[in-house]
Amino acid sequence: MADVQQRVWITFNGEIYNYLEIKKELLNIGVKFHSNTDTEVIINAYLQWGISSFSKLRGMFAFALYDKEKAITLLVRDSTGVKPLYYYAEGGALSFASEIRAFKVAGIAGEADQSWPVRFLAFGHIPEPYTTLKNVFSLKKGHYLSWNHHTSKSQIAPFYTAPDADYITNAASANEQIKTSLRIAVKRQLMADAPIGVFLSGGVDSSLVSLLANEQREQQLKTISIYFNEKSYDERTYQNIVSNQISGEKYTHLVQQQDFEEFFPRIISDMDMPTTDGINTWFISKYAHEDGLKAVLSGVGADELFGGYPSFNRIKYLQFLRKLPSGIFGAANYFQTDKYRKVSFLLQDHYLADYLLLRGLFVPIDIARILNMDVKQVCDILFNEDNIDLGPYDEEHAAWFETNLYMQNQLLRDTDVMSMSHGLEVRVPFLDEDFKQLAQNISPGIRFNKNTPKKILIDSFKEILPEPTWNRPKMGFTFPFQEWMGQHNEISNEKLYKGKFAQDVVLKFRSGQMHWSKVFALYQIQLHV
């Protein structure tokens, strides 16, 4: 799209939830519009306010603006990084896309980044800004890239910085503000031309989003749920408790081993880049699309904001571990048990080593064995970033890890690529810019609770949230992958893997001594390397 004078051109992926508010502001100062789209609002906001217009946007977006008058192209990515934006700036040209495969298909960048297998085996995904392709990078969230057409040079700068605010130290005030702000976020994101739905897993986060969306009642809500024959993974009891409080259509789908087997090749193809997550999103997005939906709300983001993961309690042990002699960290390589072997990450005095102790897959010595590399090479790749001092090992430290590493690089990327493979848009109200900022301004003593994860969120909505959804052990949106991959004739066949170490990992997996995510990562390495 372009403006009437064709000074500015845009290509845009995403949604601007507050575009009507911005449009009203622009109309009041005399700007004329020729459509009812959020795309035209971005163009006119830029023409009026320039780069400062980007921070006014509330939504999930990746867009490119070509300003003919200034001879610049701007690549812009939302402040939470919900929408991906990859770029390649080589040979005096700028290329950009929403998927890595686009660069290969277009013949623009086909050379592999030789370091990606190392990162993938350590993290279980490929962390930003890196990709599987050499010199193809992910634009940082809340940033824009400015490309000068005269000089063929680019620079990257933030357009969004969180405003300074005083901590909210009163629990009752925090509860009220959470109630108001999350309701506004859900209402914003229900804006849609086509029927909209909610992923309902039965946990606190999806249940809360479903119930708040149902309060709006401007249209009939559709809920999409998945269940399994494997009883230990079946959450129908909790899904039904919530769905019985909601008006509208309820869709439930049984996913079985045979479905996993049938669609597995397509899932691998749809990944775009290797990952150990996203299969769950692929299936529920498939069913949402088949049920006639173009957009759904998801509960992603609440765990990161309010301490829903085990890492929020485990991180305190790092302050003691970091004081131990480094010789102990090296000795950890000789343990058989995974959780003790991970202590060897602490040989590196680096924030990513702390994160990998909490969430990593393979330790450096094992990655070196798998890829036939030197351990020093592996560590040079993993820890080549500038170190960041994240302060004391407390809940805010864990929240930074979970938000900027796990959620950013794995949950959001996998959610986008897997849902979009079915033409489905997944919206995330917990990551609304204003709600996220509110949550981060709540004093840690109130925001986090060691005994009850997400207690402040639960307390804020106890009048609508059924007790069985929160008064139970956390399960997460998980599938029976330990069983299903164990029966998959390729994943569980050690003869298909190169090297004794990889084969031993598969044998351990088959005997129940290894988590499925590690063998799934190895399987993908065999496919690509």
C-alpha positions, 0 to 999 in steps of 0.5 A: 500500500502507498499514501495518495502521493505515493511518497511512502510504500509499506508491506505489513504483516500483523495487526495494530489493535489501537489503530482506530485511536491513532486514526482518530488522533490523525483525523483531528489534525486534518489527515485524510484517509481512503480506507478503513485499514490499520495499514493506512494508519501506519503510513499516515502516522509515519508521515505525521510523526516519523519514527516516533510514530512506531512507539504509538503502535499497540499490536504485533507487527513486522513491516517495511516502509519505503520513504521515497523522499528520504531514500530510506527503507525502514524495517520495524518489529513490534516491541515484544517480538511476536512477529518475526522479521529477518534481513540480509544486508550484503552486496549493497542490497537489503532483503527481508522476509518473515521466514528463513526459507524465503531467502533460499527460495529466492536465491538470495542467501543459501549458504548455511551458518556453520554454527547453527547446529551448536546453538541448536543442540545447546538451546533446543532452538536457534537463538536470535539474532542468529538463523540457519543461514549465513548473514541472515539475522533476526531484527531485534524486537522493539527496533527498526533498521534504517537502510540508506539507498544512496550509501547502501548502509544500514543502522539499527536503533530502538524505537521502544524503551520501557518508560520509567515508573515507580514500583506498585507496592500495594497488593490490592492496587496491583490486583485492581490494575491487573484486572482493568489492564488485562480486560482492556488487552483482551478487548483490544485483541478481540477486534476482528472481521472474521470469527475469533476463537481461544485456545483452551488448554485447561490451565490458568492462562488459557482459562482466564483469557477464555473467560475474559473474552467471553465477558465481551460477548460482542460475538459468539466465542469459539474455543478450541481444545485438544485431548489425548487417550493417554490419561496423564496428559488429558485435561478435559476435566479442566477444559470442561469446567471452563467451557461450561461457563462460556457461551458459543461453540466448543470444539474438542479434538482427539490427537493420537499417535497415528496423527503424529505419525501421519503429519510428522513430515509436514510438521518438520517441513513447516518448522522453517528452522529446527526447534524442539517445540511447536508441534502442539501449536501446529496441531491446535492451529490445524484444528482451529483453521478447520473449524473456520477460524482466522484468529485465536487468542492464546495464554502465552506470556503469563508464566514469564510475567508472573513466575509460572516456571520452576526456574523462578524457584531454582534460580536462587541455587545459582548464587551458591553454585557460582561460589564453588571452585571451577574444578567442580564444574569441570568434574560435572561432565563425568556425571551420568545424570543430565541435571548434574552434567548441566553444572558444567555450563558454569565453567563459563562466566557468562549469563547464557551459561546460567540460562543453559544450566536451567534450560539447556539440552546438551552440554558443550562436551557432548555437543563436541562429540555429536558434531566432531568438534573441539570443546573450545570451538563449541564454547566460543560459538555459544558464549561469543556474545557480550556478557550482561550483568542481570543482577542478583539471582532472583525472580526478576533475573528468571523473568528476564531469562524466560521472557528474552530467551525462552519465550522470545526464541522458542515460544513466540517464534514457533507459535508464529511459524506453526500457526501461520502454516495454517493461515491462522493468526495467534494473538497474545493478550498477556503480551499487550504492551501496556499490560506487560509494562504494568506487570513489570512495574509491580514490586517483585515481592508482590508479583512473584510468590514462591509457594503459589506460581502466578498467585497475584494473577489468580487473586486478581480474577478469583471471582471468575476463575474456577478453583480447579484450574489453579489449585492443582499441579502445573501441567503446561500445554504438553503432548505425550511425546515421550511415548509417541517418539519412542514408537516412531520408527525413525526417531527411535531407531539408533541405526539411523544416527551417526556416531556412537554417542548419538546412538547411545542417546537414542538407546537411553531414550528408548529405555526411559532414561532420556527426555524426548527433546534431546533425541528429537534435537538429534533427529533434526541434526541428522536431517540437516547436517 
